[in-house]
Amino acid sequence: MNKPQVPDFLKNIRVVLARPSHPGNIGSAARAMKTMGLTRLYLVEPKSFPHEEANVLASGAVDVVENAVVVTSLAEALADVTVACALTSRRRELSTPLSTPRETAPELMARARDGEQVALVFGNETFGLSIEEVEQCNRLVTVPGNPDYFSLNLAMAVQVMTYELFSHVGVTVDYLKPEDRSATLAEVDSFCQHMDETFGALGLLEKRNGERLKRRMRTLFNRAGLQREEIDILRGFFRQSQRFADGTLSPRKKEQD
């Protein structure tokens, strides 16, 4: 199966980092973004940028870092945006709707599909977003966590939010699954006949419950959902067992082979 393509409308979603103080967090955030199909990064007054540490921690997402748009104000980063989500973990005395990433994601994806510009706004690592910055956004989003200890670093928060968005894209992991080569009923039946012959050669069917053993083993393999490769492996075992049984293969000969 061919790898699925990331939809173009994800280009309508940008991640905005307001006043980031550590260049490594910029790189880590870029890596989190690209993993979830996002590539548009805006930096509002970064303390140290460009910086080698950002490139190092971006790993394979250096292109996101290198194409980042650096601006002097949050208003500039949001100029053409219709929905801006302020990511915050603090109680805010605002009437702006508050929701979780999972609750917010469907609306954001729908708007991006329709061609609107959507922004995810993250604050400074130490102080978060100021009240003035939050007021420039029209959505409040909080990642739920342990009320007694909640501490996500910047890149972690970006990863959580972007994952929730990507989960609505419809990209599955089916392309990573091995090709299904299930054995047919005829192949399983032929295999079971080979098994019966091997059991007979080994003397396993000489007791009174021999027929019952064959039935139970056939039932087991019929419901096992065998793959063709698995049947080939077991048949190889049966062939070797038959050679031991008829004396054409001894342990010493096996070592020499």
C-alpha positions in Angstrom: 0.0 0.0 0.0 1.3 3.5 -0.9 1.9 6.0 1.8 -1.1 8.4 2.2 -0.5 12.1 1.4 -0.9 14.9 3.9 -3.7 17.2 2.8 -2.7 20.7 1.5 -5.3 22.4 3.8 -2.9 21.9 6.8 -0.9 24.8 5.3 -3.8 27.0 6.6 -2.8 26.2 10.1 0.2 28.0 11.7 1.9 27.6 15.1 2.8 30.9 16.7 5.4 30.9 19.5 5.3 34.2 21.5 8.6 35.4 22.9 10.3 31.9 23.1 13.5 32.2 25.2 15.2 28.9 24.4 16.2 28.2 20.8 16.1 24.4 21.5 12.4 24.7 22.2 11.9 26.3 18.8 13.6 23.3 17.1 11.7 20.8 19.2 8.4 22.5 18.4 9.2 22.5 14.7 9.9 18.7 15.0 6.5 18.2 16.7 4.8 20.2 14.0 6.3 18.4 11.0 5.5 15.1 12.6 1.8 16.1 12.4 1.9 17.6 8.9 2.3 21.2 9.9 5.0 23.4 8.5 4.1 27.1 9.1 5.9 28.4 12.1 5.7 32.0 13.3 8.1 33.4 16.0 7.2 36.6 17.9 10.3 38.3 19.2 12.4 35.2 19.8 15.3 35.8 22.2 17.9 33.8 20.2 17.1 33.1 16.6 18.5 31.8 14.3 20.5 29.5 16.5 22.3 26.2 15.9 20.6 24.6 18.9 17.2 25.1 17.2 18.5 23.3 14.1 20.0 20.4 16.1 16.8 19.7 18.0 14.6 20.1 14.9 16.3 17.0 13.6 14.6 16.3 10.2 12.4 19.4 10.5 15.2 22.0 9.9 13.2 23.2 6.9 10.4 24.3 9.2 12.9 26.3 11.3 14.6 27.8 8.3 11.3 28.9 6.9 10.0 30.3 10.1 8.4 33.8 9.9 9.9 36.2 12.5 7.6 39.1 13.6 7.8 41.8 16.2 4.2 41.5 17.5 1.5 38.9 18.0 -0.9 41.2 16.1 1.4 40.9 13.1 1.5 37.1 13.3 -2.4 37.0 13.5 -3.1 39.7 10.9 -4.9 37.3 8.4 -6.1 34.8 10.9 -9.8 34.1 11.5 -9.5 31.7 14.5 -6.6 32.1 17.0 -6.4 29.6 19.9 -4.5 30.7 22.9 -2.9 27.7 24.7 -3.0 28.4 28.4 -2.9 26.3 31.6 -4.0 29.2 33.9 -7.4 30.3 35.0 -8.4 33.4 32.9 -11.1 35.8 33.9 -12.3 36.1 30.3 -15.5 35.3 28.5 -13.6 33.7 25.6 -14.8 30.1 25.1 -12.5 27.6 26.9 -12.1 24.0 25.6 -9.7 21.1 25.4 -7.6 20.3 22.2 -9.9 17.3 21.5 -13.0 19.5 21.7 -11.5 22.3 19.6 -9.9 20.2 16.9 -13.0 19.5 14.7 -13.8 23.2 14.3 -10.2 24.2 13.6 -9.9 21.5 10.9 -13.2 22.4 9.3 -12.2 26.0 9.1 -8.8 25.1 7.6 -10.5 22.9 5.0 -12.7 25.9 4.1 -9.6 28.0 3.4 -9.6 30.0 6.6 -6.3 30.8 8.4 -6.0 29.2 11.8 -3.4 29.9 14.5 -2.3 28.0 17.6 -0.6 30.5 19.9 1.8 29.3 22.6 3.4 31.6 25.2 6.8 32.0 26.7 8.3 28.9 28.4 8.5 30.6 31.8 5.5 33.0 31.9 3.1 31.7 29.2 0.9 34.2 27.4 0.3 37.6 28.8 -3.3 38.7 29.3 -2.8 41.2 26.4 -1.8 38.3 24.1 -4.6 36.1 25.2 -7.1 38.9 24.5 -5.9 39.0 20.9 -7.2 35.4 20.5 -10.8 34.3 20.1 -10.4 30.8 21.5 -8.9 29.5 24.8 -7.5 26.0 24.8 -6.2 24.1 27.8 -4.6 20.7 27.7 -6.2 18.7 30.6 -3.9 17.0 33.1 -3.2 16.3 36.8 -4.6 19.3 38.7 -2.0 18.8 41.4 0.9 18.7 39.0 0.7 19.9 35.5 3.9 20.8 33.7 4.2 20.5 29.9 7.2 22.1 28.2 6.6 24.1 25.1 7.3 21.4 22.6 5.1 18.9 24.5 2.2 21.3 24.4 2.7 21.8 20.6 2.8 18.0 20.1 -0.4 17.4 22.0 -2.3 20.1 20.2 -1.0 19.2 16.7 -1.7 15.5 17.3 -5.3 16.2 18.1 -5.6 18.1 14.8 -3.9 15.4 12.8 -6.1 12.8 14.2 -8.9 14.4 12.1 -7.1 14.2 8.8 -8.0 10.6 8.1 -4.5 9.3 7.6 -4.4 5.7 8.9 -1.4 3.4 9.6 -2.6 0.8 7.2 0.3 1.4 4.9 2.6 0.2 7.7 0.9 -3.1 8.1 2.4 -6.1 6.4 0.6 -7.4 3.3 -2.2 -9.8 4.2 -1.4 -13.2 2.7 -4.0 -15.3 4.4 -4.0 -19.0 3.6 -7.1 -20.3 1.7 -9.2 -23.1 3.1 -7.7 -25.4 0.5 -4.2 -24.5 1.6 -5.1 -25.1 5.3 -6.7 -28.4 4.4 -3.6 -29.6 2.5 -1.5 -28.5 5.4 -3.7 -30.5 7.8 -3.3 -33.6 5.7 0.5 -33.1 5.8 0.2 -32.8 9.6 -1.8 -36.0 9.8 0.8 -37.8 7.8 3.6 -36.5 10.1 1.7 -37.4 13.2 1.2 -40.9 11.8 4.9 -41.2 11.0 5.8 -40.2 14.6 3.4 -42.6 16.1 1.2 -40.0 17.6 -2.0 -41.4 16.2 -1.6 -45.0 17.4 -3.6 -44.4 20.6 -7.3 -44.7 20.7 -7.8 -40.9 20.8 -5.8 -40.4 17.5 -8.9 -39.3 15.5 -9.9 -36.9 18.2 -6.4 -35.4 18.2 -6.6 -34.9 14.4 -10.0 -33.2 14.7 -8.8 -30.9 17.5 -5.7 -29.9 15.7 -7.7 -29.2 12.5 -10.1 -27.1 14.4 -7.2 -25.2 16.0 -5.5 -24.3 12.7 -8.8 -23.6 10.9 -9.6 -20.8 13.4 -6.0 -19.6 13.7 -6.1 -17.4 10.6 -2.9 -18.8 9.2 -0.7 -16.8 6.8 0.8 -18.7 3.8 4.3 -18.0 5.1 3.3 -19.6 8.5 2.1 -22.7 6.7 5.4 -22.9 4.8 7.3 -22.8 8.1 5.2 -25.5 9.7 5.4 -27.7 6.6 9.2 -27.4 6.8 9.1 -28.6 10.3 6.8 -31.5 9.3 9.2 -32.6 6.5 12.1 -32.6 8.9 10.1 -34.6 11.5 9.2 -37.2 8.8 12.8 -37.6 7.9 13.7 -38.2 11.5 10.8 -40.7 11.8 11.9 -42.8 8.7 15.6 -42.7 9.7 16.8 -40.7 6.7 17.9 -37.8 9.0 19.7 -38.2 12.3 20.9 -35.5 14.6 24.5 -36.0 13.4 23.5 -35.8 9.8 21.5 -32.6 10.6 24.7 -31.0 11.9 26.6 -32.0 8.8 23.8 -30.6 6.6 
